Amino acid sequence: MMGVTTSTSSDSAANPPVHKALTQDYSGRTLWYRAFKHVFIGPPLHVLCPSTVEGVENIPSSGAALIAYNHLSATDWLFVPMAVPRKVTHVAKSEYFTGTGIKGAFQRWFFSSAGQVPIDRSGGDASRAALDSLKKVLARGDLAAIFPEGTRSPDGRLYKGKTGAARIALEAKVPVIPVGVIGTDKVLAPDSAKFHPHPVTVRIGKPLDFSRFYDFVGNHYIERSIADEIMYEIMRLTGQEYVDQYAVRKQKGPRGEGAKGAGHKTASSAA
């Protein structure tokens, strides 16, 4: 009996229960999404940060597709939905759905009302559940979006993509639409809370068809190849310098300064 109790306690510590909020499906909510896009956020955002949208004709008028784009700023996920005529469902970090206090309550209401999907970035079953939630969105014939880099670029460069986007595309049997966002790091820099009005460009690439690989679901080499192709197309759209390693969030120094290398610019910003 003692041994069973010890084992159970150890298993619980190693695999803590998933927060209830992370098991909910908010993706079908559209009322507040439209209100945010067309009334409360979209119009003032367009005035402060006028957007140029290129390639909107590459968004299918109907049918499922996975949008994959670079991640320069916490504001990225605002500009792409504004540029795309159809509803776009993202995965958002779990903290936005489990926070406490006044700020946490507002974040929970905002992200769930906007119909976004929580993802636990610690990996394991919770992350798998979030990817499955995106697959449900795609199964309904809707648009889902993901940041292949997994986190914001710490220095404006484009980092190696993780294979989650490839896995979803193969399992859901949908095309991937590469999108490049330029200028959002000027609107809100990484790890900064100061908003700066600045023009933003959203470039939408042609859909990538990976149907020839649908029989290779779970093949790591195929998924790696697809992820690299997606990142190459995003690089072509943004002109960013590519780094063949996974992005790591910028660590602040003793006085709050960013880590070395934070001064790199995108090619378009440097032009």
N, C-alpha and C positions, 0 to 999 in steps of 0.2 A: 504493500500500500504506500509506504513511504517513497519507494522508487517511482511509482506511477505519479504521485503528486509532484515530485521534483521534476519529472520529465514534462508534465503538462505545464508547469510554471515556466520552465525554460522555453518551451515551444511558444507560449503566449508572449514572452518577452522578445523572442526572435521574430515572431509574426504578430504584432499588435493588431487588434481589430480595426477594420477599415471604417473611417468616419461615415456615418449615415449619409451625409451630404454628397459624398463621393460616389454613392451608388445610385443616385437619382438621374433620370433622363430629362434634362431641361431643353433639349434641342428642338422640341416641337413648339416652343413658345415664340410667337411672332408679333403679338400686339405691341409690346414695349420696344421690340427691335425696330419696328417701323417708326414708332414715335421718336426713338433716339436718332434714327437715321434721317428722318425728314423734318423733324421739328426741333428737338432739344440740342442735338449735337451737330448734325450735318451742316445746317446753314451757318451757324457761327464759326464752325471749324473751317468752312470754305472761305469765309471772309478773312479770318486770321491767317490761314495757311492755304492760299489758293492752290488747287491741285491740277496738274496736267495728267490726263489719262491717255495712254497709248495702247492700242490693241484690244479695246473692249469688244471688238467683233470676234475675238477668240474665245469669249465666254459663250458656251452653248445656251440657246434660249430655253432648253429643257434637258432633262437627263442628268445623271450623276457625274461628278468630276471632283477630283481632289486638287485643291489649290495649294501649291508649295511656294513659299517665298522667304526672302532673307529677313533677318531680325536685327535691326539697328537700334530700336527704341521701343519703349513701352507704349508708344502711340501707334506703332505699325498697324496693329489690328483694328484701329479706327479708320485708317485711310483706305485700306483695301475694300472693306464692305461699302464705303462711300463710292468707290470706283466701279463696283460690280452691281449690275442692276438687280440681281437675284440675292436672296438671303444667303449669307455665308455663316456657317457654324465653325467656331474654332475650339481647340482645346485650350484651357486656361489652367494655370498652376493651382494646385489644391488649396493653397492658403487663401485664395479669393473666395472660397466657399466654406471655409472653416474658421475664419477669423472671429475674434471676440471684440467686445467694446463697440463704441459708436462707429468707428471706421470699419471694423469687421462686419457689422450689421449692414452698413451701406454697401460694402463690396459684395456680400452675399446676395443682397436684393438685386443689385445692378447686374451682376454676371448671370445669375439664374434667370432674371426677367428678360435679359437679352438672348436667352436660349443658347448659352455656351456650355461646353462640356468640361468638367473638371478632370485633371490628370495628376496623379501622384508621381512626381519625377524621381522618387526614390527607387522606382522599378518594382518588379514583382507583379503580383496579381492585380494590384490597383492600376498600374499603368496599362496592363493588358485590358482591363475593363474599360479604361478610357478609350483605347484604340477600338475596342469592340463597339463603343458608343458611337464613334465616328462612322464605323461600318454600317450601323443602323441608319444613320443620317443618309449615307450614300445609297443604302438599300431602298430608301423612300424616293430616290431619284433627285436628291438635293445636292447642294454644294457644301463640301467640308474643306477646312483649311488647316494647315499645319506648318510649323517652322521646323524644317529639317535639321537646322543647326542645334535645336534643343534649348538654346538660351541666347540671350542677346550678345552680339559681337562686342567684345570689350574695347575694340580699337578701330572699328569701321571697316575692317577687312571681312571677307567671306570665308567662313570656316567649313571644315569637312561636315557633310551631312550624315546624320544617323540613318539607320535603315528602316525606321518606323514608317516613313512615307511610302517606301517601296513595298513593305509588307502589306500595308493597307491597300495600295493600288492593285496588288496581285490577288489578295484575298477577296476584295470587293469587285474586282474585274472592271476597273474604271480608268479613264485616262488621267494623266497628271498635267495640270496647267501651271507652268512656271511663271512666277511673277517677281519682278524686281521693284523694290521701293527705294527711292532716293530722296534724301533730304530730311528724313524724320529724326536723324541724329542731331540735326540743327534745331529741331523743334523741342526735343527733350533728350538731352544727352544721357547715356547710360549712368545709372546710379545718381541721377540728378532729379530734383523736384521742381526745377525752375523751367517754366514754359516760355519758349521764344517763338513768336510768329515767324514763319519761314515757308516759302513755297515748297511743295512736295510733288514729286513725279512718281506715277505708278505705271509701270510697263508690264503689259500682259502678253506673254508669249503664246505660241501655238501649242495646242494640246499634244502631249507626248503619249504615243500609243505603245503600251507594253504587252499587248495581247499575246505576242509570240512567246511570252514567258509565263502565261497563266498556269501551265502544267508544272512549274518549278517553284510553287509556294513552299517556303521554308528552306530553300537553298540559299545558304549564306552568301555564296559567291555571286549568284544572280542578283540577290537583293543589294549587295554592295555595288555591283555594276550599275544597277538602276539608280541607286542613291547618288552615285558619282555623276551620272548623266544628268540627273535633275539639277545638281549643283552647278554643273557646267553651263546649263542653259540659264540659270539664274545669274551666273557670273557674266554671261554675254549681255544680259539685259541691264545689269547695273554698272558694269565696268569695274567692279571691285577687284582688288588684289585677292587672290585665293591662297588660303593657308591649308595645307594638307594635314591638319590635326584638328581634334575636337576643341570647340570653344570652351574657355573657362571664364567664369564671371570675374571681372576685374576686382582685385582686392585693394582696399584703401590702405594707404600708409598711415603712420602715426599721426600725421596732421590732416588726414583726410584726402591726401593727394592720390590720384589713381596710380596704378602700377605702371612701370616703364613700358613703353610701346604704345601708350594710349593715344599718342599723337598721330598715328597713321590715319590717312584720309582715304576715302573712296576715290577711284579715278575721276569720277564726275565731279566730286567736290574739289579736287585739286586743280581741275581744268580752269 
